[in-house]
Amino acid sequence: MSSRREWLLAAGLSALVAGLTLVPYAVANAMPQPGMEFAGLLINPMDGFSYLAKMRQGAEGEWLFRLPYAPDPGPGVLLFQYHMMLGHLSRLLGLSLLSTYHGARVASSFIMYLSGFLLFSRLLPIPRARWSAFLVTLAGSGLGWVGFLFGRMPSDLTIPESIPFFSCLANAHFPLATALVLGTATTILAGPRNAALGTAMAFVLGFLLGAVQPFAVIGLALALALWLLWEASVHEGGFRKALAGHPGVRARVLVFFGLGGGIWVAYDYWILRSHPVLAAWTAQNQTLSPPIIDYLFGYAVILVPGMIAIFRARSYRSPEGRLMLAWAVAGALLLYAPVAFQRRLALGLFYPLAALAALGIVSVAGCRRRVAMILMVVILAGLPSNLLAAAAGPVQVGRGDPLLVVDSSDLDAYRWMETHVEGGPIVLAGPTTGNRLPAYADVRVLYGHPFETPNADLARADVEAAFSGNMPLGEALTWLEKNGVQYVFYGPLERGLGSPPWLAELTEIYRRDRTVIYRVDAP
C-alpha cells in the first residue's frame, strides 16, 4: 500500500492536472474577435449546452427532466439526475450554471485521478510500477497526432472517454463516471478483506454510476465478471471451492454492484423505449466506434509496453494481473459490441492498459533510472495529442467558429429571454441558437440537437426552410401556427440563413444591434 507521503504527492499532482484543464478555457476567453464572446464550452459544445439546459431545469427546482429540444417534451422522467443536481447546487450557491459546471468538472477530475492512484495502489505493489501507471494517466495519451498528420482523426483526438486528460477537458460527468468505475474495481478487488463493507460500497457505487453514466455499469460488470470466471477457473480445488474462496466473495460484491447500477440501467432501458418522445431520441442516438485503426493509434503508446507485460512479465500469473488483462480484453471487445453506444464503452479502458504498460516498463527497465527514462518517452510520445486536444478549441475561438463563440447582441438577447419569457413557450431559432437558448431560458425549440430533437433531420430542414425566405407568406404563417411557435429569434446566425418576408407580420418585442425577437400573435 502507498504511504501517506505518496498520497499527498498524488493528491497534489491530481489537483495540479485537474486545475490545468482550466487553462484552455481561460485562453479561449481571451481569443474572440471584437463583438463576439466565448460561449464557455470547448469540447462538443452542442452536447455541452444540452447539459446546461438540463442543469437549468434543476436550478428552477425540477427533478423530473423534460426534453427542451422538442416542441412537445411529454411527461417528465428521472433522467440526467447528476446534471439536475448540479442545477440545484447552482441555485443554492448563487453561482451561474457555467461556473457550477466547470467547478464540477475540475472537482470530478481531481477525484478521478486520485481514484486511479487508489486502484494502482491495489493492483501494483511495486512503487515504481504504480507511479509509472499514475503518471501515464495524468498526462499520457496516444499517437493520434501522428494519424492527424496523415489525415485521420484517431480516438485520442475524437473520443474524450478514451483518454483521462481529454475526459477532464470535455465535461463534468465523464471524469466522475470514471472515478466511480475505478472505485468499484478497487472495492471488488479488496472485497475479501471486508465483505460486508465491500457489498454496501459496491451497491452505492453502482447506484451512483448508473445515475451518472449507465452505459459504464454494463461495460464494467461484464469485464469484472470475465475476470472472476478466470479466477474461478484457476482456483486451487476447482470451481466449486472457488465459490467459497476469494473469487466467490468478489462475485457477491459484484452482484451488489450490478443490483445498484441495474436499477438505473433497467429504468433507462424502459423509459427510453416507452416514452413517446425519448424513444425517437434513442433511435437517433448512435455513437458507434470508428475503424479499429483509429483505436490502435489512440492507444498505441501504452499498448506496446502492455504487450511486454503480458509476454515478458507474465502478468496473468497473479489475480491483479488477470484483472488488468480481463478488463482490457473485455473493454476492447465491447468497443465493437452490437449496441448503439459503442464508443461510450471506452470510458475507463485507459486505466487497465496503463497498469499493464507500467508493468511492462518496469520489467524491461529494471532500475529506477531506466524506468524514468522509458516513462518519459511514453508520456512525451502521447503528450502532443493532449496538447492538440487542448489547443484546438482556443484556436477555433480565435477564428470565430460559431459553435464556440456567440455574438454579443445574441448573448444579451438570451439573457433578456431568461428574465422576460417563462412557461416553456416554443421558439423558432436557427440550429445553433436553438441549441443554446434552453440553457438560458425556460423555452422549447423546434430544433436544437441532432439526437435530442425528435426527427432531427426533418426538423432542421424545416427550420432552415422557414428562415430561407423561399416559403410563401401565407404558408409560412400557417406553418408557425401549426407548430405552436410563440416567439421567433432572429440574430446574425439566422440572418445567414435568409431574410424571410413573414417577419414583417410579427410583433417586434426586443432589438439590439442585429438581434431581434418577435412575438407571434394569435390570428
C-alpha positions as CSV (number, residue, x, y, z in Angstrom):
1,M,0.0,0.0,0.0
2,S,1.0,3.6,-0.6
3,S,2.5,5.7,2.2
4,R,1.0,9.0,3.5
5,R,3.7,10.9,1.6
6,E,2.8,9.2,-1.6
7,W,-0.9,10.0,-1.1
8,L,-0.1,13.7,-0.5
9,L,2.0,13.8,-3.6
10,A,-0.6,12.0,-5.7
11,A,-3.3,14.4,-4.4
12,G,-1.1,17.4,-5.3
13,L,-0.4,16.2,-8.8
14,S,-4.1,15.3,-9.3
15,A,-5.1,18.8,-8.2
16,L,-2.5,20.4,-10.5
17,V,-3.5,18.5,-13.6
18,A,-7.2,19.0,-12.9
19,G,-6.6,22.7,-12.5
20,L,-4.6,22.8,-15.7
21,T,-7.7,21.9,-17.6
22,L,-9.0,25.4,-16.9
23,V,-6.1,26.9,-18.9
24,P,-7.6,26.3,-22.4
25,Y,-10.8,27.8,-21.3
26,A,-9.0,30.9,-19.9
27,V,-7.1,31.2,-23.1
28,A,-10.3,30.8,-25.2
29,N,-12.0,33.5,-23.2
30,A,-9.3,36.0,-24.4
31,M,-9.5,34.9,-28.1
32,P,-12.8,36.1,-29.5
33,Q,-12.9,38.7,-32.2
34,P,-14.5,42.2,-31.5
35,G,-18.2,41.9,-30.9
36,M,-18.0,38.2,-30.1
37,E,-17.8,36.3,-26.8
38,F,-16.5,32.8,-25.9
39,A,-19.6,30.7,-25.3
40,G,-17.9,28.8,-22.4
41,L,-17.6,25.3,-23.9
42,L,-14.7,23.8,-25.9
43,I,-15.3,20.1,-26.4
44,N,-18.5,19.1,-28.2
45,P,-20.4,22.3,-27.4
46,M,-23.7,21.1,-28.7
47,D,-23.8,18.4,-26.0
48,G,-22.4,20.9,-23.6
49,F,-25.3,23.3,-24.0
50,S,-27.7,20.4,-23.6
51,Y,-26.1,19.6,-20.2
52,L,-26.5,23.3,-19.2
53,A,-30.1,23.1,-20.3
54,K,-30.7,20.1,-18.0
55,M,-28.9,22.0,-15.2
56,R,-31.2,25.0,-15.8
57,Q,-34.2,22.8,-15.1
58,G,-32.7,21.7,-11.9
59,A,-31.9,25.3,-11.0
60,E,-35.6,26.0,-11.4
61,G,-36.4,23.4,-8.7
62,E,-37.2,20.4,-11.0
63,W,-36.1,16.8,-10.6
64,L,-38.1,15.4,-13.5
65,F,-36.3,16.0,-16.8
66,R,-38.3,17.3,-19.8
67,L,-36.6,17.5,-23.2
68,P,-36.3,21.1,-24.2
69,Y,-35.3,20.3,-27.8
70,A,-38.8,19.0,-28.6
71,P,-41.9,21.1,-29.1
72,D,-43.9,18.6,-27.1
73,P,-41.5,17.1,-24.5
74,G,-44.0,14.7,-23.0
75,P,-44.1,13.7,-19.3
76,G,-41.1,14.3,-17.1
77,V,-38.7,11.5,-16.3
78,L,-35.9,10.6,-13.9
79,L,-33.0,11.1,-16.3
80,F,-29.8,13.2,-16.1
81,Q,-30.1,13.4,-12.3
82,Y,-26.5,14.4,-12.0
83,H,-27.0,17.5,-14.2
84,M,-30.3,18.3,-12.5
85,M,-28.5,18.1,-9.1
86,L,-25.8,20.4,-10.4
87,G,-28.6,22.8,-11.3
88,H,-30.0,22.7,-7.7
89,L,-26.4,23.2,-6.4
90,S,-26.0,26.2,-8.7
91,R,-29.1,27.8,-7.2
92,L,-28.1,27.1,-3.6
93,L,-24.6,28.5,-4.1
94,G,-25.8,31.5,-6.1
95,L,-23.4,30.6,-9.0
96,S,-24.0,30.7,-12.7
97,L,-24.7,27.4,-14.4
98,L,-21.5,27.6,-16.4
99,S,-19.4,28.3,-13.2
100,T,-21.0,25.4,-11.4
101,Y,-20.5,23.1,-14.4
102,H,-16.8,23.9,-14.7
103,G,-16.3,23.7,-10.9
104,A,-17.9,20.2,-11.0
105,R,-15.7,19.3,-14.0
106,V,-12.5,20.2,-12.2
107,A,-13.6,18.6,-8.9
108,S,-14.6,15.4,-10.7
109,S,-11.2,15.3,-12.5
110,F,-9.4,15.5,-9.2
111,I,-11.4,12.7,-7.8
112,M,-10.9,10.6,-10.9
113,Y,-7.1,10.9,-10.8
114,L,-7.0,10.2,-7.1
115,S,-9.3,7.1,-7.6
116,G,-6.8,6.0,-10.2
117,F,-3.9,6.2,-7.8
118,L,-6.0,4.2,-5.3
119,L,-6.6,1.4,-7.8
120,F,-3.0,1.3,-8.9
121,S,-2.0,1.0,-5.2
122,R,-4.1,-2.2,-5.1
123,L,-3.0,-3.5,-8.4
124,L,0.7,-2.7,-8.4
125,P,2.5,-3.2,-5.1
126,I,5.9,-2.1,-6.6
127,P,6.1,1.7,-6.1
128,R,7.9,2.3,-9.5
129,A,5.1,0.4,-11.3
130,R,2.2,2.2,-9.6
131,W,3.8,5.6,-10.1
132,S,4.5,4.8,-13.7
133,A,0.9,3.9,-14.2
134,F,-0.3,7.0,-12.4
135,L,1.9,9.4,-14.3
136,V,0.8,7.9,-17.6
137,T,-2.8,8.5,-16.7
138,L,-2.1,12.1,-15.6
139,A,-0.5,13.2,-18.9
140,G,-0.4,10.3,-21.3
141,S,-2.4,9.8,-24.5
142,G,-1.8,8.1,-27.8
143,L,-0.3,8.7,-31.2
144,G,-3.4,10.4,-32.6
145,W,-1.3,13.4,-33.5
146,V,0.6,11.1,-35.9
147,G,-2.6,9.9,-37.5
148,F,-3.8,13.5,-37.7
149,L,-0.7,14.3,-39.9
150,F,-1.9,11.7,-42.3
151,G,-5.5,12.9,-42.4
152,R,-7.0,10.7,-39.8
153,M,-8.8,11.6,-36.5
154,P,-7.9,8.8,-34.1
155,S,-9.7,8.0,-30.9
156,D,-7.5,10.1,-28.6
157,L,-8.5,13.2,-30.6
158,T,-12.2,12.4,-31.0
159,I,-13.4,10.2,-28.1
160,P,-13.0,12.0,-24.8
161,E,-14.0,8.9,-22.8
162,S,-10.9,7.1,-24.1
163,I,-8.2,9.4,-22.6
164,P,-8.2,10.6,-18.9
165,F,-7.0,14.2,-19.7
166,F,-9.3,14.5,-22.6
167,S,-12.2,13.4,-20.4
168,C,-11.3,16.1,-17.9
169,L,-11.3,18.8,-20.7
170,A,-14.6,17.6,-22.1
171,N,-17.3,17.7,-19.5
172,A,-18.3,17.1,-15.8
173,H,-19.7,13.6,-16.0
174,F,-17.0,11.7,-17.8
175,P,-14.4,12.1,-15.1
176,L,-16.9,11.5,-12.3
177,A,-18.2,8.3,-14.0
178,T,-14.6,7.1,-14.5
179,A,-13.9,7.8,-10.8
180,L,-16.9,5.6,-9.9
181,V,-15.7,2.9,-12.3
182,L,-12.2,2.9,-10.6
183,G,-13.7,3.0,-7.1
184,T,-15.8,-0.1,-8.0
185,A,-12.9,-2.0,-9.4
186,T,-10.9,-1.2,-6.2
187,T,-13.8,-2.2,-4.0
188,I,-14.3,-5.6,-5.7
189,L,-10.6,-6.3,-5.7
190,A,-10.4,-5.6,-2.0
191,G,-13.7,-7.5,-1.3
192,P,-12.4,-10.4,0.7
193,R,-10.9,-8.1,3.4
194,N,-14.3,-6.8,4.5
195,A,-17.1,-8.4,2.5
196,A,-20.0,-6.6,4.3
197,L,-18.5,-3.2,3.8
198,G,-17.5,-4.1,0.2
199,T,-21.0,-5.2,-0.7
200,A,-22.5,-2.0,0.7
201,M,-20.0,0.2,-1.1
202,A,-20.4,-1.7,-4.3
203,F,-24.1,-1.1,-4.2
204,V,-23.8,2.6,-3.6
205,L,-21.1,3.0,-6.3
206,G,-23.2,1.0,-8.8
207,F,-26.2,3.2,-8.0
208,L,-24.3,6.4,-8.4
209,L,-22.6,5.2,-11.6
210,G,-26.0,4.2,-13.0
211,A,-27.3,7.7,-12.4
212,V,-24.3,9.4,-14.0
213,Q,-23.4,7.0,-16.9
214,P,-25.5,3.8,-17.1
215,F,-23.5,2.5,-20.1
216,A,-20.5,2.2,-17.9
217,V,-22.3,-0.2,-15.5
218,I,-22.7,-2.7,-18.3
219,G,-19.2,-2.5,-19.5
220,L,-17.6,-2.7,-16.1
221,A,-19.8,-5.6,-14.9
222,L,-19.0,-7.7,-18.0
223,A,-15.3,-7.0,-17.6
224,L,-15.3,-7.9,-13.9
225,A,-17.4,-11.0,-14.5
226,L,-14.9,-12.2,-17.1
227,W,-12.1,-11.7,-14.6
228,L,-13.9,-13.6,-11.8
229,L,-14.7,-16.5,-14.2
230,W,-11.0,-16.6,-14.9
231,E,-10.2,-16.6,-11.2
232,A,-12.6,-19.4,-10.6
233,S,-11.1,-21.5,-13.4
234,V,-7.5,-21.3,-12.0
235,H,-8.5,-21.6,-8.3
236,E,-6.9,-24.4,-6.4
237,G,-9.6,-27.1,-5.8
238,G,-11.7,-26.2,-8.8
239,F,-14.7,-24.0,-9.5
240,R,-16.8,-25.3,-6.5
241,K,-14.2,-24.3,-3.9
242,A,-13.7,-21.0,-5.7
243,L,-17.2,-20.0,-4.7
244,A,-16.2,-20.3,-1.0
245,G,-12.9,-18.5,-1.6
246,H,-11.9,-15.1,-2.7
247,P,-13.5,-15.4,-6.2
248,G,-16.8,-16.2,-4.6
249,V,-16.6,-13.2,-2.2
250,R,-15.7,-10.9,-5.0
251,A,-18.5,-12.3,-7.1
252,R,-21.0,-11.5,-4.4
253,V,-19.7,-7.9,-4.2
254,L,-20.0,-7.7,-8.0
255,V,-23.6,-8.8,-7.7
256,F,-24.4,-5.9,-5.4
257,F,-22.7,-3.5,-7.8
258,G,-24.9,-4.9,-10.5
259,L,-28.0,-4.5,-8.4
260,G,-27.2,-0.9,-7.6
261,G,-26.4,0.1,-11.1
262,G,-29.0,-2.2,-12.6
263,I,-31.8,-0.1,-11.1
264,W,-30.9,2.8,-13.4
265,V,-30.0,0.6,-16.4
266,A,-33.4,-1.1,-16.3
267,Y,-35.2,2.2,-15.8
268,D,-33.3,3.9,-18.6
269,Y,-33.9,0.9,-20.9
270,W,-37.6,1.0,-20.2
271,I,-38.2,4.8,-20.3
272,L,-36.1,5.4,-23.4
273,R,-38.2,2.9,-25.3
274,S,-41.7,3.6,-23.9
275,H,-41.6,7.4,-23.6
276,P,-43.1,8.7,-26.9
277,V,-40.5,11.5,-27.3
278,L,-37.5,9.9,-25.8
279,A,-38.0,6.8,-27.9
280,A,-37.4,9.0,-31.0
281,W,-34.3,10.4,-29.4
282,T,-33.0,6.9,-28.6
283,A,-33.4,5.8,-32.2
284,Q,-31.2,8.7,-33.3
285,N,-28.6,8.4,-30.5
286,Q,-25.9,6.5,-32.5
287,T,-22.4,6.7,-31.1
288,L,-20.6,4.0,-32.9
289,S,-16.9,3.2,-32.8
290,P,-14.5,4.4,-35.5
291,P,-12.4,1.9,-37.5
292,I,-10.0,-0.2,-35.4
293,I,-7.0,1.6,-36.8
294,D,-8.1,4.8,-35.0
295,Y,-8.2,3.0,-31.7
296,L,-4.8,1.5,-32.4
297,F,-3.4,5.0,-32.9
298,G,-5.3,6.2,-29.9
299,Y,-3.8,3.6,-27.5
300,A,-0.5,2.8,-29.3
301,V,1.7,4.4,-26.7
302,I,0.5,2.1,-23.9
303,L,-0.3,-0.9,-26.0
304,V,3.4,-1.7,-26.8
305,P,4.6,-1.8,-23.1
306,G,1.3,-3.5,-22.2
307,M,2.1,-6.4,-24.6
308,I,5.6,-6.6,-23.0
309,A,3.8,-7.0,-19.6
310,I,1.9,-10.0,-20.9
311,F,4.7,-11.9,-22.6
312,R,7.7,-10.9,-20.5
313,A,6.4,-10.0,-17.1
314,R,3.6,-12.7,-17.4
315,S,1.1,-10.5,-15.7
316,Y,-1.5,-13.3,-16.0
317,R,0.1,-15.2,-13.1
318,S,-1.5,-13.0,-10.4
319,P,-5.1,-12.1,-9.6
320,E,-4.3,-8.4,-10.1
321,G,-2.6,-9.1,-13.4
322,R,-5.6,-11.2,-14.6
323,L,-7.9,-8.3,-13.6
324,M,-5.9,-5.9,-15.8
325,L,-6.0,-8.4,-18.7
326,A,-9.6,-9.3,-18.4
327,W,-10.6,-5.7,-18.2
328,A,-8.5,-4.7,-21.2
329,V,-9.7,-7.6,-23.3
330,A,-13.4,-7.2,-22.4
331,G,-13.2,-3.4,-22.9
332,A,-11.6,-3.8,-26.3
333,L,-14.2,-6.3,-27.5
334,L,-17.1,-4.1,-26.2
335,L,-15.9,-1.3,-28.4
336,Y,-17.5,-3.2,-31.2
337,A,-20.4,-4.8,-29.4
338,P,-23.7,-4.8,-31.3
339,V,-25.1,-1.7,-29.4
340,A,-25.6,1.9,-30.5
341,F,-23.3,3.3,-27.8
342,Q,-20.1,1.5,-28.6
343,R,-17.7,4.5,-28.2
344,R,-19.2,5.2,-24.8
345,L,-17.8,1.9,-23.6
346,A,-14.2,3.3,-23.9
347,L,-14.7,5.0,-20.6
348,G,-12.2,3.8,-18.1
349,L,-10.4,1.5,-20.5
350,F,-7.2,3.5,-20.4
351,Y,-6.6,2.6,-16.7
352,P,-6.0,-1.2,-17.0
353,L,-4.0,-0.6,-20.2
354,A,-1.8,2.0,-18.3
355,A,-1.4,-0.5,-15.4
356,L,-0.2,-3.2,-17.9
357,A,2.1,-0.7,-19.6
358,A,3.6,0.2,-16.2
359,L,4.4,-3.5,-15.6
360,G,5.9,-3.7,-19.0
361,I,8.1,-0.7,-18.4
362,V,9.4,-1.9,-15.1
363,S,10.1,-5.4,-16.4
364,V,12.2,-4.1,-19.2
365,A,13.9,-1.2,-17.4
366,G,14.8,-2.8,-14.1
367,C,16.5,0.1,-12.3
368,R,14.7,3.3,-11.3
369,R,16.7,5.5,-13.7
370,R,15.8,3.4,-16.8
371,V,12.2,3.3,-15.6
372,A,12.2,7.1,-15.5
373,M,13.7,7.4,-19.0
374,I,11.3,5.0,-20.6
375,L,8.4,6.6,-18.8
376,M,9.4,10.0,-20.1
377,V,9.4,8.6,-23.6
378,V,6.0,7.1,-23.2
379,I,4.5,10.3,-21.8
380,L,6.2,12.6,-24.3
381,A,5.1,10.4,-27.2
382,G,1.4,10.9,-26.3
383,L,1.6,14.5,-25.0
384,P,1.2,16.1,-28.4
385,S,-2.3,14.5,-28.6
386,N,-3.3,16.1,-25.3
387,L,-1.9,19.4,-26.4
388,L,-3.7,19.2,-29.7
389,A,-7.0,18.4,-27.9
390,A,-6.4,21.3,-25.5
391,A,-5.3,23.8,-28.2
392,A,-7.9,23.1,-30.9
393,G,-10.7,24.9,-29.1
394,P,-9.0,28.2,-28.4
395,V,-7.7,28.3,-32.0
396,Q,-11.2,27.8,-33.3
397,V,-12.5,30.5,-30.9
398,G,-9.9,32.9,-32.4
399,R,-11.2,32.0,-35.9
400,G,-14.8,32.8,-34.9
401,D,-16.2,29.3,-35.0
402,P,-20.0,29.9,-34.5
403,L,-20.2,26.7,-32.3
404,L,-17.7,28.1,-29.8
405,V,-18.4,31.9,-29.9
406,V,-21.6,33.9,-29.6
407,D,-22.4,37.4,-30.9
408,S,-22.6,39.8,-28.0
409,S,-26.0,41.0,-29.2
410,D,-27.3,37.4,-29.2
411,L,-25.9,36.8,-25.7
412,D,-27.8,39.9,-24.4
413,A,-30.9,38.6,-26.1
414,Y,-30.5,35.2,-24.4
415,R,-30.3,36.9,-21.0
416,W,-33.3,39.1,-21.8
417,M,-35.4,36.0,-22.6
418,E,-34.2,34.5,-19.3
419,T,-36.0,37.2,-17.4
420,H,-38.9,38.0,-19.7
421,V,-40.1,34.7,-21.0
422,E,-41.5,31.9,-19.0
423,G,-43.8,28.9,-19.2
424,G,-41.8,27.0,-21.8
425,P,-43.1,28.6,-25.0
426,I,-41.9,27.3,-28.3
427,V,-39.2,29.5,-30.0
428,L,-38.2,29.3,-33.7
429,A,-34.5,29.9,-34.0
430,G,-31.6,28.7,-36.2
431,P,-29.9,25.4,-35.4
432,T,-27.0,26.8,-33.3
433,T,-29.2,29.3,-31.4
434,G,-31.8,26.6,-30.8
435,N,-29.1,24.5,-29.2
436,R,-28.2,27.3,-26.8
437,L,-31.5,29.0,-25.9
438,P,-32.8,26.3,-23.5
439,A,-29.6,26.7,-21.4
440,Y,-30.5,30.3,-20.8
441,A,-34.3,30.5,-20.6
442,D,-37.4,28.4,-20.0
443,V,-38.1,27.7,-23.6
444,R,-38.5,24.9,-26.1
445,V,-37.3,24.9,-29.6
446,L,-38.3,23.3,-32.9
447,Y,-34.7,22.1,-33.4
448,G,-31.7,22.3,-31.2
449,H,-29.8,19.0,-31.2
450,P,-29.0,16.2,-33.7
451,F,-30.0,13.5,-31.3
452,E,-32.3,15.1,-28.7
453,T,-34.7,16.7,-31.2
454,P,-37.1,14.1,-32.5
455,N,-36.9,13.5,-36.2
456,A,-33.9,15.8,-36.1
457,D,-33.0,15.9,-39.8
458,L,-36.6,16.8,-40.9
459,A,-36.9,19.4,-38.0
460,R,-33.7,21.1,-39.0
461,A,-34.6,21.2,-42.7
462,D,-38.0,22.8,-41.8
463,V,-36.3,25.4,-39.6
464,E,-33.8,26.3,-42.3
465,A,-36.6,26.4,-44.9
466,A,-38.6,28.8,-42.8
467,F,-35.7,31.2,-42.5
468,S,-34.6,30.9,-46.1
469,G,-37.2,33.3,-47.3
470,N,-38.5,30.9,-50.0
471,M,-41.6,30.0,-48.2
472,P,-44.7,31.9,-49.3
473,L,-46.1,34.3,-46.7
474,G,-49.4,32.5,-46.1
475,E,-47.7,29.1,-46.0
476,A,-45.1,30.4,-43.5
477,L,-47.7,31.9,-41.1
478,T,-49.7,28.7,-41.3
479,W,-46.6,26.7,-40.5
480,L,-45.8,28.9,-37.5
481,E,-49.3,28.4,-36.2
482,K,-49.3,24.6,-36.8
483,N,-46.0,24.2,-34.9
484,G,-47.2,26.3,-32.0
485,V,-44.4,28.9,-32.4
486,Q,-44.8,31.8,-30.0
487,Y,-41.5,33.6,-30.4
488,V,-39.0,34.0,-33.2
489,F,-35.3,34.7,-32.5
490,Y,-33.6,36.4,-35.4
491,G,-30.0,37.2,-34.9
492,P,-26.8,37.1,-37.0
493,L,-26.8,33.3,-37.4
494,E,-30.4,33.4,-38.6
495,R,-29.7,36.3,-41.0
496,G,-27.1,34.0,-42.5
497,L,-30.0,31.6,-43.4
498,G,-32.1,34.2,-45.2
499,S,-34.4,37.2,-44.9
500,P,-38.0,35.8,-44.6
501,P,-40.7,38.3,-45.5
502,W,-43.1,36.9,-43.0
503,L,-41.1,38.5,-40.1
504,A,-42.9,41.8,-41.0
505,E,-46.2,40.2,-40.0
506,L,-44.9,39.6,-36.4
507,T,-44.7,41.9,-33.4
508,E,-41.2,43.0,-32.5
509,I,-40.6,42.9,-28.8
510,Y,-36.8,43.2,-28.5
511,R,-33.9,44.6,-30.6
512,R,-30.3,45.1,-30.1
513,D,-27.9,45.7,-33.0
514,R,-28.6,42.8,-35.4
515,T,-30.6,40.6,-33.0
516,V,-34.4,40.9,-32.9
517,I,-37.0,38.9,-31.0
518,Y,-40.5,38.7,-32.4
519,R,-43.8,37.6,-30.8
520,V,-46.2,35.5,-32.9
521,D,-49.7,36.8,-32.2
522,A,-52.7,34.5,-32.4
523,P,-54.6,35.0,-35.7
